[in-house]
């Protein structure tokens, strides 16, 4: 499938030109230590491509959700890790824009890399402030967006900057994410099997509606299944329930009955007395959940049934865990789906967020065809929404 925007391949770079590159370095930190550098690694192909062509690189990214210039959300640990990965020094600016950032950017030599500070240290970032976008644009001769995980945000560094800096093109990661995910909805190999978990139906209404039109099977797991059970009049005990989800689940079940897509709910559930690793727990039929107990995972029968469907798929898309996989007694359902997706002969795509974390946790990240770096961005793209960070780029 053809990508509809220009990419770094289309740039006619002269040696020494500055490339302002929006990357997604929103990595998890534990006391200043990076616990997962996969988002940094995902940006390497674009970074190395530009370095090899003699560009001076000015990278910008957000990290976390700081309210102000919080030191613990500095990108310094990221810069240090990036330097290790590319085998060259990476300079860290003390600010996003300003005199020092401009001086450091101007002093770069071909192939050198500067990382600006956390873009969300600037209040104008999330407001898509034109003045901040203009100041960012002054740091580059070309703009490259390779931050798929932030492409659904109309922020100064993801969209506004392209109003002031052309050419504006996609990096390799952004290109691959968009073409892979659009391929799922526009030209999937059949059968198309979609596995959806997580806590809330309302978070995935648009996704379920879209896939009811184009998928062959939707397998539901995670806490969202309890809204469907409640809509069917079943007992769900003290299971997690977002009350507005019930009406939506009822509507989606009615829609599924009119659809050619089969919407499948768990047939058995692992229930526990409370949300803790040491809680009493047992498996029960999904239509016989005891009062006072909460569902925390799908049961053995469901795991096998879902794995069998996944094994027959031509294309699999998975987003959302099957249960509370962070607690070992309730990780089996998510692990079973992860293993089934990894082993599936068809094209396998895992959405970002908890699904990606689960695949990594189980050591299966290299066994799927595409592991998306963007949770919200991947869902919005699959729903058919326009991503501002992609829309802002030059058309191919």
N, C-alpha and C positions, 0 to 999 in steps of 0.2 A: 504494500500500500504506500502511495506516495505521500511524503510529508509536505504540508501545504505552505510552509514558511521557509525562508532562507536559513542556512546553517553556516557554521564556521568554514565549511568547505567553499562557500561562495565569497569569502572575504579575499580581497586582493591586498594583502598586508605588505606594507613596506617595512623593512627591518627598522626596529626602534619605535614603531607606532605603539601607542598604549591601548590595551584592551581592558575596558572595565567589564569585569565578569561577575555576574550575580550567581553565586553558588549556594547550595544548601548545606551549611556546616552546623546545622542545629543538632549537635550530637549530645548524647547523655553524658553528664559529668558527675563524678562522685568525689567531692572534696578537691576539685580541680583536676582530677584524673579522668581521661576519656575512657569510658567502659565499652564503647562500640564505635569504631572508626569507619564503618561501612559507607557512611555518607561522604566522608572525605575521599575514600578510595573511588567512589562512584564518579567523582569529579575529575579524577586524574587523566582520563583520555583527552578531555578538552584542554586541561591545563598544559599537558605535555605537548599537544598538537600546536598550541599557540607559542609555547616556549621554543619549540624546534624551528618555528618560523620567525624567530627573532623579535616577537612581541614583548613589550614590557607589560606585566600583568598586575592589575589592581583588582583584588578580589574583595567582594563585599557579601555579607551574610548576616542573618539574625541568629541569635542563640537564646532560647528560652523566651520568657515573657517579662522582661525587666520593666519596672515602673519608672526607673531612673537609671543613672549610670552606675549600676551595681557591679562592683569589682568581680564578684563571683560569676558574672555572666560575660566576662571579657573573653575575647577570641584568642588570647595569647596561647592557651594550651593547644588550640587547634592549629595555630601557626607553627608551633614547635613540632607537632605531629606531621603536618604537611611537609615541613622541611626534612624530616626523617624519611618520608615516603618518596620524595623526589630527589633526595640526596644533594640538596643545595640549601643554603640559608634562605629563610623566609622572614621578611621584615614585618613587624607589627606596628601599625600606626596607633597613636594614643587616642585617636578620635575618628569619627566617621567622615566629617568634612571640616575644613578649616585650614589655617596657614600651615600647620605642621604636616597634615595629610597631603596637602598640595606640594609642599617641599619634598617630602619623601617620594611621592609619585613622580615628580619631575626629575629626581635624581636616579631613578631606576635605569639600569643598563639593559640592553636586549637579553631576554631570557630570565630576567630577575622578577621576583614576586614580592608584592606588598599586600598585606591583608589589612583592610580598614577595620575599625572597631565595630562592635555589634550595632547593626543599623537601627535596632529598636532603642538604642540609647538616645536617638533623636526623636522627639515627640512627633515630628512631621512625617516619619516613615509610614506609620499605619494610617495616617490621614491622606497619604499620597500628596503631600505638600509640594506644589510646583517649585518653590524656591529650593527645597532640599534636593529635588530631582535635578534642578539646573546645576546645583553645586556638584552633585555626583557626576553629572555629564561632563563637567569641565575636567574631570580626572582621566578621561579616555578619549581616544580618537574613534573607537568603535565600541559597540555595546554587545555583549554576549550574555544571554540568559541560559544558564544550565541548572537552575534551581527549580526542578519540577515540583518538589514538595511545597514550594511557596507560590507556584504559578496561579493558584486559584485566588490569590490575594492581590487586590489593586493597590499596591503600596508604591512608595516613591522609587524604591530600588528594583521593583519587579515590573512596573508598568509605566509610571510617570517619567522615568528617566529616558524612555524611548521617544518621548515628545521633544527631547532636547538633543538627542545623540543618534545619528544615523551614520553608517548602517547599524541596524539592530537585528541580530540573528540568534538562532538557537545553538546551544552546545550539543554534543553528542548524546548526553544523558537525556536531556529534554526531548530531543528528537526520538530516541528509542522508546521512551515512556509513552509519548503520544501515539506513535505508530503502532506499538504493541497493544495498547488499551483500545484504541479506535478499531483495531483489527478484530477484537473480541466481539464488538457489537455490529461491525459492518460486514465482516466476512469470516466468521468462525468456522472451524472444522466441526462437523456434527458427530455425535450429540454435544450440545453446549450445556455443561453442568456448572451451576453456580452454587457455591457453599457460603452461606452468610451466618455469622454469629455476632457476638457482642451483646451489649446491654439493652439498647433501645431500638424499637421498631421505627420511631420517629426519625432517628438518625439515618435510616436507610429506606424511607418510603419511596423516594424518587428512584433509587436503585432497584428496589423490588418491582416497582411499576414498569420500569424500562425492561427488566429481564422477563417479566411475565409476558411481554410481547415478543421477545426474541429467543429466550432460552428454552431448552427442552425440559430441564429439571432444575428446581431450586431446592436445596437442602438447608433447612433452618436449624440452628443450634444456639447455644449461649442463652443468656437470660431473656433475650427477646422472644424465645419460644413460649414463655409463660403468658405473654400478652395474647398469643394465638390460642393457648389452652383456655385462658379466661374467656376469650371471645366465644369459645365453643361450650362454655358453661362448666368447665372442669375445675376441680379443686387444685390449687397450686400451693397450699400451705403458706409459709412465710417467705416464699421465693421473691426475689427482686422483681418489682413491677412498677413501671412508670404508667400511672393511671391513664393519661391521654393515649397511650399505645393501644389500649383495648379496642376503642372505636376504629382506629386505623387498621388494626389486625382483622377486625370483623369485615371491614370494607375490602381489604386485600384478599381475604379468603373467598368472598363473593366474586371478586374479580378473577381469582384463580379458577373458580368453577366454570367460568365462561372462556377461559384461556386454553390454548393447546399445551401450555407449560404446566408440568406437575409440581405443585408446591408440597414438599414433604416435611412433616414434623417428626420429632423424636418419638420412638415407640416405648422407650424406657429411660428412666432418669436416675442419676445418683443423688440421693437426698441426704442431708445432714442436719444435726440438731442446731448447729450454728456455723457461722463463717469462720472456721479456724481449721488448721491442719490436724489438730487433735480431736476434732468433733466425731461423735458416733455417726457412721454413715452406712448406707445400704442402697441396693438397687431396687427400684419398684417400677411396675408398669406406669407409663405416662398418664394413664387414666385412673390411677389408684394412688396418687400422692397423699401421704398422711398429713393431717392437720398438725401445725406446729413445727413441721420440718421444712427445710428449704432445698430447692434443687440447685446443685452446683456443678453438674456435668451430665453429659449424655451417657447412657448405659451401654453394655456390651452389644446388645442386639442392634441398637442404632449405629454404633461404630462399624459393625460388620456390614450392615445394610448400606451405609453411606460409602464405605470403602469399595463395595461392589459396584455402586453406581459410578463412582469416580474412575474406577478401573476401565469402564466401558466408554469413557468420554473421549471425544475428539478434541475438545477444548475444555479446560477447567479454570474457573476464576474463583479464588477463595479470599474472603475478607471477614475477619472476626473470629475469635476463639469459640470453641464449643462449650467451654466452662471456665471455672476459676483456675486456669492452668498454672497460675503463680503459686498455688498450694498443691503440693505433690499428690495428695490423695484424689485430687480432682483434675489432674492433667491428662488422664488417659484418653479422653475424647478428643482433645485438641491434638495430642500426639498421634492418635490413629488417623485423623484427617491429614495431618502433616505428612505422615508416612505414606498414606495413600496417594496424595498429590505428588509426592516425590517419586513414587514408583509408577505413576500413570504414564502410559505410552503416548497419550495425546499432548497437545500444547498446554503447559501449565503456567498460570500467572497468579502470583500472590500479591494482594493489596498490601499497602504499608501498614504502619501502626502495630497493633498487637499480633496480627498474623505474621508479619515479618519477624517480630521479636520471637515468636514461638518457633518458627522455622529455624532461626538462628540458634535458639536455646536447645533444640533437638539435633543440631548439627547437620541440618538438611538444606541449608541455604544454597549450596552448589548443585543441588539435585533438581531444582525447578528451573524452568526456562526463563522466567522473568520474575524478579523480586522487586516490586515497586518501592521507590524511595518516598512516595507521597501518599499518605493516608487520605486526607480530605481532598487533595487534588485528584487522585485517581477516582474517587467516588463521584466527584462532580463531573469529571470528563465522561465517565461511563453513563451518568445520568443524562448526558447530552448538553450540559451547561457549557457556556463559553468561559475559558480560563483567561483572565485579563493579562497574565504574564505571557501567554502565547499569542493572544490577539494583538498585542502591542508590537510584535515583531514584523519585519519586512515580509511581504508575500513572496512566495517562490515564483 
